Amino acid sequence: MTGAPPPQELPARIVAVAYLLAAVCALVPLALVGAIFAGVVLFNRGLRGHGAGVIALALACTALGIVLLR
């Protein structure tokens, strides 16, 4: 069979850093691009729950940051 190799296990610190990047979006809305990228990578590596969580947290923190910084 051809296709992608089996996904490798990501260290927990990689997932934690992705969540921290998403939380930084409250202060720096431009970090949203990096957080979405990290969420997509986690999603594609088989960590669908964490990937969706990072993306949702990034969007929520960006919205909160924009509201609070106005």
N, C-alpha and C positions, 0 to 999 in steps of 0.2 A: 504494500500500500504506500502510496505517496502522500505527502502532507507534512504538516508541521510536526516537529519533534514534541514529545510529551512535555508539558509545562514543568519548569523547575520550581521548587519551593522557594518562596521569597522569605528572607529573614523578617522577623517581626519589626525590627527597627525601620525597615523600608516602609512598611505600612504606617508606622507611627509618624514618620517624617511626612508622608503624604497627608495625613490628617493635620499635622502642624502647619503645612503649607496652606491647606484649606482654611485654617483658622486665621492665618495672617491676612487673608483677603478682607477681613474687617478693617484693617489699617491701610492696606495697599490694594485697592481694587484690581490693579493690573496683575496681581498674583493669581487672579482667576484663570488666566491662560495656563499657567504652570500646574495649577491644581486640577484643572479639567484634564490636562495631559496625563498627570499622575493617576487620576481616577480611571481613565481609559486604559492605561497600561495595566493597572490592577485588574480591571474588568476582563481584559484579554488574557491575563495570566491565570484565570480561573478563580480569582477572588472577587466574584461578582458582587457580593454583599458589601465588601469594603470599597470596591470601585464606585458603586452607586452611593455609598455613604460619604465618600470623599467629595464627589461631585455635588451632592445635596448640601453638604456642609459648606462647601465653597460658595455656592449660590446664596445660601442663607447669610453667611458672614459678609459677603459682598453687599447684599441688599441692606443688611444692618449697618454696615460701615458707611454706606452712602447716606442713609437716613440720619445717622448720628453725626456725621461730619458736615452736614449742611447747616 
